[in-house]
């Protein structure tokens, strides 16, 4: 797999012309085109291609193959963002839908998190253009909380009083939670006052969603949380104070 990625990756200096560039088979554009074809016709096939794309980002050459050409990176980001915000885990969906979406969501968010954290500073990853991701990521975390609570309750009610391992599904949900938290923490750490004002107005940031973020991000991502709460204070002092109190409570419980 790694050899395949390296063979398909070319540094930005080569090829020298658009004609030569078009002659080079692009791994990522090929995966993206296949995923687009399967988006509605085969959810299972889409899941497989998203997992392959996520594996591509586990090596530096794979990351570069996505972000080295701005147009390829833009198309990849827009497809993944659309998949996350418009197709998966919608506001009207039952929380337990996350059980069905856990593997594809993990792959999609892992790729987006890597792209967002890369130092390419492309226009498509600008925070002001991606505020809807805050709402989507917190919704996923809210659904995960509901799903994991139900799994735990079912596990206890079906048990015979003996201590045994957690249901296998929990490990997949935990992976999704970890990926989601890392991505959300990176987004929150980049927010400026004007971004938060817009996100509050559009409903991407609410007190309920912010409290959910705190429950999941602390204590591991305390720096990002504190940065977000401080900037939030410039836009909504009341909400900021509420979150600061919750941070203190969570700190005492940990």
N, C-alpha and C positions, 0 to 999 in steps of 0.2 A: 504493500500500500504506500509506504513512504517513498520507495523507489519510483513508483508511478507518479506520485505528486511532484517529486524532484524532476522527473523527466519532462513533465508538462509545464513546469514553472520556468519562466524566463525573467531575468532582471529587467527593470524599466528601460535600460539602454538598448535592449534588443527585444524584438526585431526593430530594424531601423525605419521601416516604412509601414504605412497602413496595409499595403498589399502583402508584405511579409507577415504582419501581425495576423491578418485574416487566414494565412496559411498554417498558422500554429494552432493545433487543436487545443481549445481551452477546456480544462477539466471542469472548473467551476461553472462557466456558462452552459456547458453540456448538462451538468447535474441540475442547474436551475431550470433549464428548458424542459427537462424530463419531469421535474417536480411540478412545473406549471401544467403540464399535460395531465398529470395524475391528481391534481388538486381536488377535483370533485368526483372523478371517476373511480379512483382507487385510494382511499385513505390509508390502507395498509402499504401500498406502494409508495405513497408520499412519505410515510413514516420511515421507510427504508432509505429513501434518498436523502431525507433530512439527517438521518443518522450518519450516512456516508459523508455528507457535507460537514457535520460536526467533527467526524474523525479527521477530515482534512485540516481543520484548525488546530489540531494537537501538535503540529510541527510548524516551525517558522515559515518554511517554504509554502505550506498550505495557507497560512494567513496572508502571506504576500500575494499568493495567486488570487485571493479575493479582493484585496485592497490596492494592488499595484496600479490597476487601471481604474480611474474614477468612475467611468460609465458602468463597468462590470460591478464595481462595489455598490454603486447607487442602485442598480437593478436588483442586486442580491438583497440589500437592506430593505428596499421598498417592498419586495415580495415577502420577506420574513416579517416585516412590520405589519403588513396587511393581513398576513396569516394570523398573527398574534392578536391584533386589535379588532379585526373584522370577522374572522372565521372561528377562532378558538375561544372558549371560555367567555361567552357573551353575558351581559348583565342579566338577561332573562333565563339563562341556562341553570338547571339545578346544580348545586355545588358538587354533587357526586360525579358530575360529568368529567371532573378532573381525573378520575380513575381511568377513563377511557383515553384521555389525552396526555397522560403523564409522560410517556416516552417521546412523543413528537414535540411536546412543549419543552421538555428538557433539551432536546437537540436544537430546536429553533432558538431558544433563549441563550443557550451556550454559544452559538455562533454569533448572535447579535451582541452578546456581552463582550466577546473577544474583539469584534469590530469596533464597538464603542470605546473600548479601553485602548485600542491601538493609537499610535501617535500620528496617524495620517491627517487628522483634523480636516476631514472632508465635510462639505456643506450638508450632506445628507444625515450626518450624525450630530449636527448642531442641536443642543438641548432644546432650544426654542421651537424647533420643528418636530420634536418628539415627546411633547408633554403628555400625549395620550397614553404613552407607555407606562407612566406612573399609575394611572388608573387601572390599566390592564394587569400590571404586575401585582398591585395590592389586591385586586380581585382574585387573582390566582392564589395568593397567600390566604385570603379569607376562605376560599373554597377548600384549600388544603387543610386549614384548621378544622373545618366542618367534617371533611372526609376522614381525617386522621382520628378525630374524636369518635366518629361513628364506628370506624374499624376497631378502635380500642374497646368501645362499649360492646360490640358484637363479640370480640375476642374473649372478654370477661364473661359475658352471658353464656357463651358456648363452652366455656372451660369446665373442668371438673375439680377446680380448686388447686391444681398443681401448677407450678411455675414452669412455663415453657416459652419458646422463642416467639417473637412477634410475628404476625402474618407476613408472608413474603412480600405482599404488595407495599408494605410500609417502607421497604428499602428503596423502591422506585419513587415513592412519594417524597422520601427524604432527599434523594438526588435532585428532584425537581425543586424542592424548597431551597436547597443550597445554591443551585444555579440562579434561581429567582432572586434570592437575597443578595448575592454578589452583584448581579446586574442592577438591582434597585439601589443598592448602596452607592454604586458608581454614579448613577443618575442624580441621586439626592446631593452628592458632594459637589456637583457642578451647578446646581441651581443658584440663580441670582434673584434679587428682589423682583425684577420685572417678570421673570419666569414664573415665580410663585404667585404673583398677582394674577397673571393670566390663567394659571392652573386652578387657582381658587375660583375664579370667575366661571371657568368652563367645567368645573366639577371634578377635575382630575385629582385634586387634593381636597380632602374633607377631614374633619376631625376624626371620624370613624376610620377612614382609610389610614390616616397618620398613626392612630393608636395601633392598628394592625401591623403597620410597618415597624413600629417600636417593639412590639412583642416578638417579632421575628428577627429583627436585625440586632437587637441587643443580646449579649454584650459584645459580640464579635465585631460589629461594625459601629462601635460607639463614636468613633471620630466622624464618620459620615453623618450619623444621626445628630450629633451635637452641632455640626456645621449647618445642617438643614434647619434645626430648631432656631438657631441664632438668626439666620437669614429670614426665616418665617416671622420672627418677631418684628421685622421691619414692615411686613405686610399685614400681619394679623397678630397683634400682641396678646389678645385673649387666648387664641388657640395655642400660641407659643407657650404661654404660662401653663396651660392645661397639660401640654406635652412634657414640660419640665417636671411637673408634679408626678406624672406617670413614670418618667425616667427614674425619679427618686424611689418610687414604690417598687419598680422592677429591680432596681439595684439592691434594695433591702431583701427582696425575695430570692435573689440569686445567691 
